[in-house]
Amino acid sequence: FTTLAILRLFSQSKLDAAVLEVGLGGRLDAVNLVDADVAIVTSVAMDHMDYLGATRELIGVEKAHIYRPGRPAICSDPEPPQALLDHAYAIGADFWRFGQDFNYQGDRQQWAYAGRQMRRASLPYPALRGANQLLNAAGALAALEALAPRLPVSQQAVRQGLLTVQLPARFQVLPGKPAIVLDVAHNPHAAAVLAQNLDMMGFYPQTHAVFGMLNDKDVGGVVARVGKKIDHWYAAPTSGARGASAATIARHVRAVVPAASVSEHADVAGALASARKHANADDRILAFGSFVSVAEAMRAIAETSGTVQVTAAHATPSR
């Protein structure tokens, strides 16, 4: 009913465009009832496997169901599963594949987008941190190219969007000493990207990680991807029926990193307070994992320092 209420509100607001995120893979999500003018699959990762299947091929089919016959179907994944390609072609979607229909190239100062017919040069790098953000931006520009006859967007608007884009808790780095990083990486693919992004931050003597996950996620797989980047773990329970206990989190960490320094805490706020107590000014603190856990970390930071603005949209995710 929440989705229906939001769609009703959008329909009454006379918007030029609405951008909708389809959760739970795609086919099974309520948002997928909308016949979108363009659909984007940014990547195919191992997540929600209890519902979607245990392979990228099965998950790819689920994601491909957001595509519609005869309409632009964008895929930013450099290595899309064959099943996704097969479904897109079978339904007659206008399939845009990264590396064939659109691409990007860049240097240290700027980058450029190249699509089927449109070129956008001298673009600023996205304000969002992370090596994967050019892939995401290229996919967004491909969608704009596909919609250009009905929704023209100027080069200046694109530049402004890239420079000012914000997405809380997606490798969000808070200034200060120690630095605090917020990231909702909760599957192995996202954790691998997180590890790359941590490497790109520069040198920090120690990394202290406040970590919470849901029981139905691949906790061990996440730890395996990012474990080498972390010196001290602060295991915290995730609230809700699906939440893993601190003991469960600690057990997964020790199973993957036997020599890990791990402490267990009653809640995320306590884990964060302990990390702050033990971290030196030149260290960094990483709060990551479940949306729920990171939202609790954001609340704790806001209550103690006021450096993060937390809204209901950030604090009540279900994934």
Secondary structure, 3 states (H helix, E strand, C coil): CHHHHHHHHHHHCCCCCCCCCCCCCCCCCHHHHCCCCCEEECCCCCCCHHHHCCCHHHHHHHHHCCCCCCCEEEECCCCCCHHHHHHHHHCCCEEEEECCCEEEEECCCCEEEECCCCEEEEECCCCCCCCCHHHHHHHHHHHHHHHCCCCCCCHHHHHHHHHHCCCCCCCEEECCCCEEEEECCCCHHHHHHHHHHHHHCCCCCCEEEEEECECCCCHHHHHHHHHHHCCEEEECCCCCCCECCHHHHHHHHHHHCCCCEEEECCCHHHHHHHHHHHCCCCCEEEEEECHHHHHHHHHHHHHHHCCCCCCHHHHCCCC
